[in-house]
Amino acid sequence: NTNTIGFFASGNATGTIDLSGANVDALVDLITLGRGQIQVATNNRAGDGVGSLTFGGGTIDANNIQMGIQYPGQYIAGSVGRGTINVNNDAGVGPALLNVRSNIVMAVQYPISPGTSPNTPDATGSQGTINVNDGSTVAVAGDIVSGGPGGGNAIINLNNGGKLDMKPAGDATPGNVSINVLNTSDGIITNYGILSLTNITFPVGGTLFTVYPGQAIAAARVGTI
């Protein structure tokens, strides 16, 4: 006999962690923000998984981060993930540091399974967004990767001195970044190996992006996870 448990189409499931104003000291193995539902048959599950993490002081030290993930399996339908991280500089406790020991995986999406009803992907797809604001830092000892064979949209915003460091202290190798969009509104990306993207936005009036020896810019590799 075959039992189908929890088979339904639902609204979005949303989870929010807002640590604004706190001096955070957290050591975490895996952070998952926004993962879609498990699809167990060809009938479509439409409800998405939506997750966000916000903090503006102290340090979160994580081994791995997944954000905006569509659940893989035999059947793939319209339920996707949307994940957002906000790293801020709160008065009295900031700036914050997000330290990632391995990889950040963003905005993973798969093609719709044949025979799924309706046979259409989610209108906006899996999404992952990282906002690094006001002198805060995201330091990644591995790579930032995104996509999947069905697409996905990965965005990093570096605002007002926010920094993305792809070779933090103790890391021997610069990490690669493969996303859709990098917005650098007076922010900093440093120590990367290969930067792969579809779009880059400079601050108002800015026209110069320096690539140093040992670094490279490449066409977006979204879809190659």
Phi, psi and omega in degrees: 000151178241126178250131176255116186251132176068037182269113185197167168246128189227174170284180182292147171256125187239132175232132184230129170244112181241106182253027181303135179086351182264150172267095191277140173221094188229133175244116191230142175283298184228129171251124176241123181237108176080088176234133183290173181285157171285130179261119187253355178203183186282343176294139188284135166257122190259337186292131181266161171261123185237125182221146178217148177229127180228130171207155185226014179201150180080203187225134164251122181248110185239144175287315182216150174228133172239135182211128182072064189245129169270131186289127180280167177157192182294323181243133178236128180225219192269358182276117183238182179242150175223119184232141181224136172240129175243115178250114192241183177231088183276144181302130176086342182229341185270176004279158181272156176232125170254114183250121183243120186284335180232238189255154163253124178251125187235142163054060180266129179219148182241158176295149177296137179292141175302138178088355178290138181243122354283150185272058179225141177287167174303142187301323182248346175078176177297142183224141172226130182226130175243123177248118180245113195238145161058047176085004175281171187223139164246120181245125187236120180276344177255225180243163167250117184235158183204169171109236192116164185294344179259003178103217187121159184229112182247127185229136172238127178246122179248108191240133169052055178086003174297138188237137170248115184247115184263008173214074181291171181305132181092351179269133185271341189229133174297139179273155177264151179236121179232102184222184174272305190229133171242118176253118182247084177270081183062037176247182187226131166242128187220155173064027176275160174268290177241129177252112182245126182199170176261328182217145171227135181244128180267163173298161178303124180088351181272137180226000188244129173230114186271130175250118186270164177306136182091351177254161179208151173250135182224162174298152183302137178253019178304131183104005183246016177297000000 
